[in-house]
């Protein structure tokens, strides 16, 4: 305006136009200007997608070896499937449901509800791992060890490999739940963690069916 003084114009320039970039859901700054590391947040989603593809290839190599080994050997003996694996599977499927619920609360900007269901998902993850250890003890009690025969060896290797990868997912859940994010915004962190968690759930269902039907 013609009446704006030079001092007022300098003040406006000094504040960068007086407007801040809009924040994403929950005020985390999830737009391009909201990246805390100067890196677009979608790169993390791409990264976890590539990581999951690598994990899938890793497990498919084991599955191929499982199928080939069963077909060429005469020493393949069925083992009693630990019953707790059925409960473990239900626990892990339930954790995917609670994960979806947590993200819905996050989308509504209800942080209390989000933290509650996120914590429930984390607890279910720990319960699943505890159940896997019980399954191993049941295998040992039945007289099936890692080196007993090829079928039991694959059982231990596949469940252990999945358990270690799932433990990585639990660490991610704990990291997001702590709220001490440095590079990722909360919205991106929840998306990356949930993608990985659902992937590990689906992978376990596949492995469980493989062990159940192929033993």
N, C-alpha and C positions, 0 to 999 in steps of 0.2 A: 504494500500500500504506500502511497506517497507520503503519508504521515509517519511511517515507521522510521525510527531513529537509527543511526549507524550502530549504536550500542546494542539495540535490540536485534539487529541483523547478525551481529557477531555472536550474540548469545545463542541464536538459533543454529548458526553454523557450528558452534562449539559442541552442541548436543547431537550432532549428526542428523538434524532434521526433526529431533524431538520424538521420534517413534522407534519402538523396539520391535524386532522381528517377532512374529506370533509364535507362541509355544504350541507344542503338540499336546496330546491328551494328558491331562494331569499337570500341565505346566512344566514339562520336562524339556521343552525345546527340541522337539523331534523333527523339525524341519531341517533344510539344508544348513541354516545358520545355527541350528541347535546342537551340532556335533561338538562334543567336548574335546575331541582329539583333532579337529580340523579335517576329519575324514568323513565322507558320506556314510550315514548309518546303514544304508542298504548293503554296503560292502560286507558287513558282518553277517547278514542274512545269506548273501552269496557264498561267503566263506564256510558257513555251517552246512550249506547244501552240498558243497564240494566235499566237505569232510564226511558227511553221511554217505555220499557215493563211494568214497574210499572204504568206509567201514563195511558197506554192503558187499563190495568186491572181496574184502577180507573174509567175511563169513561165507560167501558163495564158494570160495576156494575150499573151505572146510566142508561145506555141504557136498561139493563134487567129490572130495576125497572120501566122505562118508558113504556115498552111493557106490563109488567104485570099489572101495574096500569090502563092503558088504557083498558085492556081486562076485568077487574073485576068491574070497577066502571061505574055507570050510570050518573055520574056528569061530564063526560069528554066533554067539549065543545070546538069546534074549535075556534081559534083566528085568526084575520087577520095578515098574515105574513107581517112584515114591508118590504116595497119594497127596502129600502136601503140595505138590506141583500144581494140582488143580486149584487149590486155594491161592497159591502164589499168583497164578494167572489171573484169577478174579481180582486180587489186590492190585495188580498192575493195570488191569483194565479200568478199575475204579479210580486209579490215580490219573488216568487220562480224562475221566469225567470231571474230577475235581480241578484239574488243570484248566479245562475249558471254562468251568465256573469261575475260577480265579480271574481269567482274562476278561470275562464278561463284567465282573465287578470293576476291573481296571478301566474298561471302556466307559463305564458309567462314572468314572472318577470317584469311586467309593474305595478309598485306600484301606479302610479297616476290613471290609469284606474281602478285598484282594489279598491282604496279608494273611487273613484267616485261612482261606482256601489254598493259598500257596503253601502255607505251613502244613496243611493237611496232606497235600500232594507229597511234600518232602517226607513226612512221617510214613506215608504208605510206601515210599521208595525204600526207606530203611527196613520196614517190615518185610518187603519182598526179599531183600538181601538176607535178612535173618532166616526167612523161610528156605532160601536156597542152601544155607548152611545146614539147616535141619534135614533137608533132602539128602545132602551128602552123608550125614550121619546115618540116615536110614539105609542108604546104599551100603555103607560100611557094615552096618548091623546085619544086612542080608548076605554079606560075604562077597560083595562086588567092590573091588578096588580099582584104582587107575590102571593097573597092569593086569587085571584079571583076564580080560579078553578085549577084543577090538571094540565091541559095542559099548562096554562100560567106559573104555578109554575116551571114546568120542563124547559120551555123556558128560564126563568131568571136564573135558577140554571146551566143549561148546558152552556149557553152563558157566564155567569160570570166565571165559572170554566175554560172554554177555554181561556177567556180573561186574567185571572190571569196567566195561564201557558204561554200564548203568551207574556205577559209583561216580564216574566222571559227571554224569548228568545230575546226580545228587549234589555234588560240589557246586555245580552251576546254580542249582536251586537255592542252596544256602547263600551263595554270593549275591544273587538277586534279592533274596529275602532280607539280607543284611542292610540293603540300601546304600552300601558304600561303593557306588559305581564311579569309575574314573573316566573311562573312555566311552562307554555305551550310555545312552539315555535309558531310562527305565522302560520305556515302551519298546525300544529295540531289544533290550536284554530279555524281557519277557517273551518276545516273539522268537528270538533265537533259542532260548531255553525250552520253550514249549515245542518248537519244531523238533528239536533233538529228542525230547522226552516221548513225544508221540511216535517218533521213529523207532526208539528203543522198545516201546510197547509192542508195536507191530512186528518188530524183528523177533521178540520173544515168543509171540503167538506162533509165528512160523517155525521157530526152532522147537517149540514144545510139540507141535503137531508132527514135525519130522522125527523127533525122538520117540514119540508115542506110537506112530505108525511104522517106523522103520527099524525099531529095535529088534 
